[in-house]
Amino acid sequence: MLTPTFTIVDWIYVLQHVLVLMITLTRRSPEDHNHSFLSVTVVLVAYAYPYAQVAYLRWVPGESA
């Protein structure tokens, strides 16, 4: 069974992504922009994957290794 609450390791994992997001949102604008569908999709997947993985592992019952 998974732990019922976030531990310090879980918070470090989530906060590292929040830190990267904050750096991305507060840095100056780049000289060139790429707003293609592929580049936007890649960025969304890169940000969403770790959170989706944590949510999935908490949702699906499993065996501890």
Backbone as CSV, one residue per row, in Angstrom:
resi,resn,N_x,N_y,N_z,CA_x,CA_y,CA_z,C_x,C_y,C_z
1,MET,0.843,-1.175,0.000,0.000,0.000,0.000,0.898,1.251,0.000
2,LEU,0.483,2.242,-0.729,1.232,3.490,-0.773,1.037,4.274,0.518
3,THR,1.958,5.174,0.797,1.827,6.002,1.988,0.634,6.937,1.827
4,PRO,-0.130,7.181,2.875,-1.347,7.983,2.750,-1.099,9.486,2.597
5,THR,0.070,9.972,2.965,0.348,11.405,2.862,1.672,11.618,2.142
6,PHE,1.863,12.850,1.697,3.129,13.194,1.052,4.242,13.203,2.096
7,THR,5.354,12.635,1.730,6.534,12.702,2.583,7.428,13.829,2.071
8,ILE,8.534,14.065,2.725,9.459,15.120,2.315,9.995,14.851,0.910
9,VAL,10.197,13.590,0.563,10.691,13.239,-0.773,9.655,13.608,-1.834
10,ASP,8.384,13.357,-1.546,7.324,13.731,-2.488,7.286,15.236,-2.705
11,TRP,7.420,15.993,-1.620,7.392,17.457,-1.730,8.592,17.982,-2.515
12,ILE,9.762,17.391,-2.313,10.946,17.800,-3.080,10.708,17.539,-4.564
13,TYR,10.135,16.399,-4.885,9.851,16.038,-6.277,8.902,17.042,-6.921
14,VAL,7.833,17.395,-6.231,6.864,18.346,-6.777,7.461,19.751,-6.826
15,LEU,8.157,20.163,-5.802,8.704,21.520,-5.746,9.783,21.772,-6.787
16,GLN,10.524,20.748,-7.189,11.522,20.967,-8.240,10.838,21.339,-9.552
17,HIS,9.686,20.782,-9.814,8.949,21.139,-11.021,8.310,22.520,-10.900
18,VAL,7.853,22.859,-9.720,7.320,24.207,-9.497,8.421,25.242,-9.681
19,LEU,9.609,24.956,-9.206,10.733,25.865,-9.363,11.061,26.089,-10.842
20,VAL,11.103,25.024,-11.616,11.374,25.154,-13.049,10.272,25.962,-13.724
21,LEU,9.026,25.717,-13.349,7.915,26.484,-13.921,8.037,27.956,-13.572
22,MET,8.397,28.284,-12.337,8.541,29.684,-11.928,9.689,30.364,-12.673
23,ILE,10.787,29.675,-12.857,11.906,30.237,-13.626,11.460,30.506,-15.057
24,THR,10.716,29.568,-15.624,10.233,29.728,-16.995,9.307,30.927,-17.121
25,LEU,8.436,31.121,-16.157,7.459,32.212,-16.239,8.052,33.582,-15.936
26,THR,9.166,33.644,-15.217,9.715,34.938,-14.815,10.941,35.375,-15.607
27,ARG,11.453,34.534,-16.488,12.630,34.943,-17.264,12.213,35.882,-18.396
28,ARG,13.187,36.572,-18.972,12.869,37.505,-20.052,12.459,36.746,-21.291
29,SER,11.763,37.416,-22.174,11.265,36.771,-23.387,12.414,36.382,-24.314
30,PRO,12.292,35.244,-24.976,13.340,34.849,-25.919,13.284,35.696,-27.187
31,GLU,14.366,35.716,-27.926,14.438,36.480,-29.175,13.521,35.877,-30.236
32,ASP,13.501,34.566,-30.337,12.669,33.866,-31.320,11.634,33.015,-30.599
33,HIS,10.487,32.840,-31.237,9.411,32.032,-30.664,9.054,30.905,-31.619
34,ASN,8.753,29.751,-31.064,8.283,28.630,-31.852,6.923,28.231,-31.287
35,HIS,5.859,28.612,-31.952,4.506,28.333,-31.479,3.851,27.228,-32.293
36,SER,4.641,26.317,-32.841,4.071,25.225,-33.626,3.325,24.267,-32.696
37,PHE,2.404,23.537,-33.278,1.609,22.571,-32.512,2.510,21.530,-31.859
38,LEU,3.512,21.066,-32.578,4.409,20.038,-32.043,5.190,20.545,-30.829
39,SER,5.724,21.746,-30.898,6.509,22.251,-29.770,5.629,22.506,-28.544
40,VAL,4.420,22.999,-28.745,3.494,23.221,-27.627,3.108,21.884,-26.999
41,THR,2.851,20.883,-27.828,2.489,19.557,-27.324,3.626,18.943,-26.515
42,VAL,4.844,19.075,-26.997,6.001,18.518,-26.292,6.160,19.174,-24.922
43,VAL,5.993,20.472,-24.845,6.116,21.179,-23.568,5.015,20.741,-22.606
44,LEU,3.783,20.644,-23.091,2.682,20.208,-22.224,2.899,18.794,-21.696
45,VAL,3.350,17.901,-22.540,3.606,16.530,-22.104,4.744,16.500,-21.083
46,ALA,5.791,17.280,-21.332,6.932,17.300,-20.413,6.534,17.790,-19.025
47,TYR,5.641,18.777,-18.962,5.196,19.272,-17.660,4.154,18.364,-17.016
48,ALA,3.269,17.775,-17.809,2.165,16.990,-17.254,2.572,15.575,-16.861
49,TYR,3.563,15.003,-17.510,3.911,13.599,-17.288,4.245,13.267,-15.832
50,PRO,5.124,14.024,-15.160,5.444,13.641,-13.770,4.234,13.688,-12.850
51,TYR,3.349,14.666,-13.047,2.162,14.770,-12.203,1.178,13.655,-12.518
52,ALA,1.037,13.334,-13.785,0.153,12.245,-14.175,0.673,10.919,-13.635
53,GLN,1.975,10.750,-13.631,2.570,9.518,-13.120,2.309,9.371,-11.619
54,VAL,2.470,10.437,-10.865,2.202,10.389,-9.424,0.726,10.117,-9.174
55,ALA,-0.158,10.792,-9.911,-1.595,10.579,-9.747,-1.974,9.145,-10.086
56,TYR,-1.428,8.613,-11.158,-1.732,7.233,-11.556,-1.262,6.237,-10.496
57,LEU,-0.069,6.426,-9.973,0.457,5.501,-8.968,-0.333,5.561,-7.672
58,ARG,-0.914,6.708,-7.363,-1.756,6.811,-6.168,-3.150,6.245,-6.422
59,TRP,-3.590,6.234,-7.669,-4.938,5.797,-8.020,-5.028,4.279,-8.159
60,VAL,-4.001,3.658,-8.737,-4.028,2.221,-9.022,-3.419,1.463,-7.848
61,PRO,-4.152,0.468,-7.326,-3.555,-0.331,-6.237,-2.400,-1.171,-6.774
62,GLY,-1.436,-1.387,-5.930,-0.280,-2.153,-6.371,0.413,-2.852,-5.225
63,GLU,1.460,-3.548,-5.554,2.279,-4.262,-4.581,3.575,-3.504,-4.373
64,SER,4.026,-3.373,-3.156,5.299,-2.733,-2.919,6.423,-3.679,-3.320
65,ALA,7.453,-3.119,-3.900,8.566,-3.935,-4.394,9.584,-4.177,-3.303
